[in-house]
């Protein structure tokens, strides 16, 4: 941040014996300096970026209008307060400052900042040491940019990359990533983990009879049913293949996963209609079992259900 310079009325006393012309030139220099200070203050205050300076004790010295608009505090409220008040994690600022002390600056560091109202926003921060004319460190100057729109776009793009556009479930590529992480966590913590893997009975015949538009409608309906059946922020569901689906149930053993599968088939029967049902296999992760073997056991259980006439659950 910058330290505001006050122009005031102070001028240097004329040097003894200076001519009138020299005194006029000196006065012109002072006025030019004042104009430059006013100009720089206007530039900083009209910047859309958040500009904050601190002193050696990490207390706020300057707080521009961009900071007022984005963070909610007025300049008067912020001056003299510790800079950590705007950081979501105060310890994070201490870590960043350690880097600044070593390297002199940190450029485009992405973090999350809290506003006066408690709202959390994404910012990109460039933080540098502030030095006086003698080269002594007198504080820091930070320039921050609002990157909420960019972060929102990044999240949207990430979601598109891992989502099946037809059903709204996650896609198989994301399943391959998540199941590796989930099995590793469950095995490490000795916690249960179960899979439900099912495909649709009669779907090929339905698709042949009513066309791809009709078949796509069935897949979308099944996707909505599966999403309704999940524990929010716990279970995850994926479109595994054409008409194959898989549900990951953390912290659920086989004896609890099987009734979940039965209930899911009932919901599909009720929500899709008599022409299309589902065969579902259930498997619980074994200690130190490879991911491929775990998924294969669920797949084999699903085919057992299908070989027994379909529209049922098998383990």
C-alpha positions as CSV (number, residue, x, y, z in Angstrom):
1,X,0.0,0.0,0.0
2,X,1.0,3.6,-0.3
3,X,1.3,6.1,2.5
4,X,-0.8,9.1,1.8
5,X,1.2,12.3,1.6
6,X,-0.3,15.5,2.9
7,X,0.4,18.6,0.9
8,X,-0.6,21.1,3.6
9,X,0.7,24.7,3.4
10,X,4.2,23.9,4.5
11,X,7.0,25.2,2.2
12,X,10.7,25.3,2.5
13,X,11.9,28.7,3.8
14,X,13.6,30.7,1.1
15,X,17.4,30.4,1.2
16,X,19.2,33.4,2.4
17,X,20.2,35.6,-0.5
18,X,18.0,33.7,-3.0
19,X,16.8,35.8,-5.9
20,X,13.1,36.4,-6.5
21,X,13.3,34.2,-9.6
22,X,14.9,31.4,-7.6
23,X,12.2,31.6,-4.9
24,X,9.5,31.5,-7.6
25,X,11.2,28.4,-9.1
26,X,11.3,26.7,-5.7
27,X,7.6,27.5,-5.1
28,X,6.8,26.0,-8.6
29,X,8.7,22.8,-7.6
30,X,6.6,22.5,-4.4
31,X,3.3,23.0,-6.3
32,X,4.4,20.4,-8.9
33,X,5.2,17.9,-6.1
34,X,1.8,18.6,-4.6
35,X,0.1,18.1,-7.9
36,X,1.9,14.8,-8.4
37,X,0.9,13.6,-4.9
38,X,-2.8,14.5,-5.6
39,X,-2.6,12.8,-9.0
40,X,-1.2,9.6,-7.5
41,X,-3.7,9.6,-4.7
42,X,-6.5,9.9,-7.2
43,X,-5.1,7.1,-9.3
44,X,-4.9,4.8,-6.3
45,X,-8.4,5.7,-4.9
46,X,-10.0,5.2,-8.3
47,X,-8.4,1.9,-8.9
48,X,-10.8,-1.1,-9.0
49,X,-8.2,-3.2,-7.2
50,X,-7.9,-3.5,-3.5
51,X,-4.9,-1.6,-2.4
52,X,-3.8,-1.8,1.3
53,X,-0.6,-0.8,3.0
54,X,0.7,-1.8,6.4
55,X,3.4,-0.6,8.8
56,X,6.2,-2.6,10.4
57,X,3.7,-4.0,12.9
58,X,1.3,-5.2,10.2
59,X,-1.3,-2.6,11.0
60,X,-3.2,-1.0,8.2
61,X,-1.9,2.4,7.1
62,X,-3.9,2.9,3.9
63,X,-7.1,1.5,2.6
64,X,-8.2,2.7,-0.8
65,X,-11.8,3.0,-2.2
66,X,-11.4,-0.3,-4.0
67,X,-10.9,-2.0,-0.7
68,X,-13.9,-0.1,0.8
69,X,-16.1,-1.2,-2.0
70,X,-15.1,-4.9,-2.0
71,X,-14.4,-5.5,1.6
72,X,-17.1,-3.4,3.3
73,X,-15.0,-1.5,5.8
74,X,-14.5,2.2,5.5
75,X,-11.0,3.7,5.5
76,X,-11.6,5.1,8.9
77,X,-12.7,1.7,10.3
78,X,-9.7,-0.1,8.8
79,X,-6.8,2.3,9.6
80,X,-4.8,1.0,12.5
81,X,-6.4,-2.4,12.5
82,X,-4.2,-5.6,12.1
83,X,-4.1,-6.7,8.5
84,X,-5.0,-10.2,9.6
85,X,-8.6,-9.1,10.1
86,X,-9.4,-9.5,6.4
87,X,-7.7,-12.9,6.0
88,X,-9.9,-16.0,6.3
89,X,-7.0,-17.8,7.9
90,X,-4.8,-15.4,9.8
91,X,-2.0,-18.0,9.9
92,X,-2.0,-18.0,6.1
93,X,-0.9,-14.4,6.1
94,X,1.9,-15.2,8.5
95,X,3.1,-17.9,6.1
96,X,2.8,-15.6,3.1
97,X,4.7,-12.9,5.0
98,X,7.6,-15.3,5.7
99,X,8.0,-15.8,1.9
100,X,7.8,-12.0,1.3
101,X,10.5,-11.4,3.9
102,X,12.7,-13.9,2.1
103,X,12.0,-13.0,-1.5
104,X,10.7,-9.4,-1.2
105,X,7.3,-10.1,-2.8
106,X,4.7,-12.7,-3.6
107,X,2.9,-12.3,-7.0
108,X,-0.7,-13.4,-7.8
109,X,-1.1,-15.5,-4.7
110,X,-4.7,-16.9,-4.7
111,X,-6.5,-16.9,-1.4
112,X,-9.9,-16.4,0.2
113,X,-10.6,-13.2,2.1
114,X,-13.5,-12.3,4.5
115,X,-15.5,-9.1,4.2
116,X,-16.9,-7.0,7.0
117,X,-20.2,-8.9,6.6
118,X,-18.5,-12.2,6.9
119,X,-18.8,-13.1,3.3
120,X,-15.9,-15.1,1.8
121,X,-14.5,-14.0,-1.6
122,X,-11.7,-15.2,-3.9
123,X,-8.8,-12.8,-4.4
124,X,-5.4,-12.8,-6.2
125,X,-2.9,-11.0,-4.0
126,X,0.4,-9.4,-4.9
127,X,2.3,-8.5,-1.7
128,X,5.6,-6.6,-1.5
129,X,7.8,-5.0,1.1
130,X,7.5,-1.2,1.3
131,X,10.8,0.6,1.7
132,X,11.7,4.3,2.3
133,X,14.3,6.3,0.4
134,X,17.0,4.8,2.6
135,X,16.0,1.3,1.6
136,X,14.6,0.5,5.1
137,X,11.5,-1.7,5.3
138,X,8.6,0.3,6.6
139,X,5.8,-2.0,5.9
140,X,4.0,-3.8,3.0
141,X,2.0,-2.8,0.0
142,X,-0.6,-5.2,-1.3
143,X,-2.6,-5.1,-4.5
144,X,-5.5,-7.6,-4.7
145,X,-7.8,-8.5,-7.6
146,X,-11.3,-9.9,-7.4
147,X,-11.2,-13.3,-9.1
148,X,-14.6,-14.6,-8.2
149,X,-15.9,-14.7,-11.8
150,X,-12.8,-16.6,-12.9
151,X,-13.0,-19.1,-10.0
152,X,-16.7,-19.6,-10.8
153,X,-16.0,-20.3,-14.4
154,X,-13.2,-22.7,-13.4
155,X,-15.6,-24.6,-11.2
156,X,-18.2,-24.7,-14.0
157,X,-15.6,-26.0,-16.4
158,X,-14.4,-28.6,-13.9
159,X,-18.0,-29.8,-13.3
160,X,-18.6,-30.1,-17.1
161,X,-15.4,-32.2,-17.4
162,X,-16.5,-34.7,-14.8
163,X,-20.3,-34.8,-15.4
164,X,-22.3,-36.9,-17.8
165,X,-24.4,-34.3,-19.7
166,X,-27.4,-36.6,-20.3
167,X,-28.0,-37.9,-16.7
168,X,-26.4,-35.2,-14.6
169,X,-24.4,-37.9,-12.8
170,X,-20.6,-38.0,-12.7
171,X,-18.9,-39.7,-15.7
172,X,-16.8,-42.8,-15.7
173,X,-13.5,-40.8,-15.9
174,X,-14.4,-39.2,-12.6
175,X,-15.4,-42.5,-11.1
176,X,-12.0,-43.9,-11.9
177,X,-10.4,-41.1,-10.0
178,X,-12.8,-41.1,-7.0
179,X,-13.0,-44.8,-6.5
180,X,-9.2,-45.0,-6.1
181,X,-9.3,-42.3,-3.5
182,X,-12.3,-43.8,-1.7
183,X,-10.9,-47.3,-1.5
184,X,-7.5,-45.9,-0.2
185,X,-9.2,-43.9,2.5
186,X,-11.5,-46.8,3.5
187,X,-8.6,-49.3,3.7
188,X,-6.4,-46.8,5.6
189,X,-9.1,-46.0,8.2
190,X,-10.5,-49.6,8.3
191,X,-13.9,-48.3,7.4
192,X,-16.6,-50.0,5.2
193,X,-17.2,-49.1,1.6
194,X,-19.8,-50.6,-0.7
195,X,-20.6,-50.3,-4.4
196,X,-24.0,-50.6,-6.2
197,X,-23.5,-51.5,-9.8
198,X,-26.6,-51.9,-12.1
199,X,-27.7,-51.8,-15.6
200,X,-31.2,-51.5,-17.1
201,X,-33.2,-54.5,-18.1
202,X,-35.2,-54.2,-21.3
203,X,-33.4,-50.9,-22.3
204,X,-32.1,-52.2,-25.6
205,X,-35.6,-53.3,-26.7
206,X,-37.1,-50.0,-25.5
207,X,-34.5,-48.1,-27.4
208,X,-35.1,-50.2,-30.6
209,X,-38.9,-49.6,-30.3
210,X,-38.9,-45.9,-29.3
211,X,-35.6,-44.6,-30.7
212,X,-32.7,-42.8,-29.1
213,X,-34.9,-39.9,-28.0
214,X,-37.0,-42.2,-26.0
215,X,-34.0,-44.1,-24.7
216,X,-32.3,-40.8,-23.7
217,X,-35.5,-39.9,-21.8
218,X,-35.2,-43.1,-19.8
219,X,-31.6,-42.5,-18.9
220,X,-32.4,-38.9,-17.8
221,X,-35.2,-40.3,-15.6
222,X,-32.9,-42.9,-14.0
223,X,-30.3,-40.2,-13.4
224,X,-32.8,-38.1,-11.5
225,X,-34.0,-41.1,-9.5
226,X,-30.5,-42.0,-8.5
227,X,-29.7,-38.5,-7.4
228,X,-32.8,-38.4,-5.2
229,X,-31.6,-41.7,-3.5
230,X,-28.2,-40.4,-2.4
231,X,-27.1,-39.1,1.0
232,X,-26.2,-35.5,0.3
233,X,-22.5,-34.8,0.3
234,X,-21.7,-38.4,1.2
235,X,-22.7,-40.8,-1.6
236,X,-21.7,-40.3,-5.2
237,X,-23.3,-41.7,-8.4
238,X,-21.9,-42.2,-11.9
239,X,-23.0,-43.2,-15.4
240,X,-20.6,-46.1,-15.9
241,X,-21.4,-47.0,-19.4
242,X,-24.3,-46.8,-21.9
243,X,-27.1,-48.0,-19.5
244,X,-24.8,-49.0,-16.6
245,X,-24.6,-47.0,-13.4
246,X,-22.6,-47.2,-10.2
247,X,-23.2,-45.7,-6.8
248,X,-20.4,-45.4,-4.2
249,X,-21.5,-45.8,-0.5
250,X,-18.8,-44.7,2.0
251,X,-19.2,-46.0,5.6
252,X,-21.7,-48.6,4.5
253,X,-21.2,-52.3,4.9
254,X,-22.8,-55.0,2.8
255,X,-25.7,-55.7,5.2
256,X,-26.8,-52.0,4.9
257,X,-25.9,-51.6,1.2
258,X,-28.2,-54.4,0.1
259,X,-31.4,-52.8,1.3
260,X,-30.3,-49.5,-0.3
261,X,-30.0,-51.4,-3.6
262,X,-33.4,-52.9,-3.1
263,X,-35.0,-49.5,-2.4
264,X,-33.2,-48.0,-5.5
265,X,-34.7,-50.8,-7.8
266,X,-38.1,-50.1,-6.3
267,X,-37.7,-46.4,-7.1
268,X,-36.7,-47.2,-10.7
269,X,-39.7,-49.6,-11.1
270,X,-42.0,-46.9,-9.9
271,X,-40.4,-44.0,-11.8
272,X,-39.6,-45.5,-15.2
273,X,-42.5,-47.9,-15.9
274,X,-43.1,-51.6,-16.7
275,X,-40.9,-51.8,-19.9
276,X,-37.6,-51.0,-18.2
277,X,-36.2,-52.3,-14.9
278,X,-32.8,-52.9,-13.4
279,X,-30.4,-55.7,-12.2
280,X,-28.2,-54.6,-9.4
281,X,-25.0,-56.1,-7.9
282,X,-23.6,-55.1,-4.4
283,X,-20.0,-55.6,-3.2
284,X,-18.2,-54.4,-0.1
285,X,-14.5,-53.6,-0.2
286,X,-12.2,-56.2,1.2
287,X,-9.0,-55.3,3.1
288,X,-6.2,-54.5,0.8
289,X,-8.3,-55.4,-2.3
290,X,-7.3,-53.9,-5.6
291,X,-9.8,-51.4,-7.1
292,X,-10.2,-53.4,-10.3
293,X,-11.1,-56.6,-8.2
294,X,-13.6,-54.6,-6.1
295,X,-15.4,-53.3,-9.2
296,X,-15.3,-56.7,-10.9
297,X,-17.0,-58.3,-7.9
298,X,-19.9,-55.8,-8.1
299,X,-20.1,-56.3,-11.8
300,X,-20.2,-60.1,-11.4
301,X,-23.0,-59.7,-8.8
302,X,-25.0,-57.6,-11.2
303,X,-24.7,-60.3,-13.9
304,X,-25.9,-62.9,-11.4
305,X,-29.0,-60.8,-10.7
306,X,-29.6,-60.6,-14.5
307,X,-29.1,-64.3,-15.0
308,X,-31.7,-65.0,-12.3
309,X,-34.3,-63.1,-14.4
310,X,-33.4,-59.5,-13.7
311,X,-35.2,-56.8,-11.6
312,X,-33.4,-58.0,-8.5
313,X,-30.4,-57.4,-6.3
314,X,-27.5,-59.9,-5.9
315,X,-24.3,-59.9,-3.8
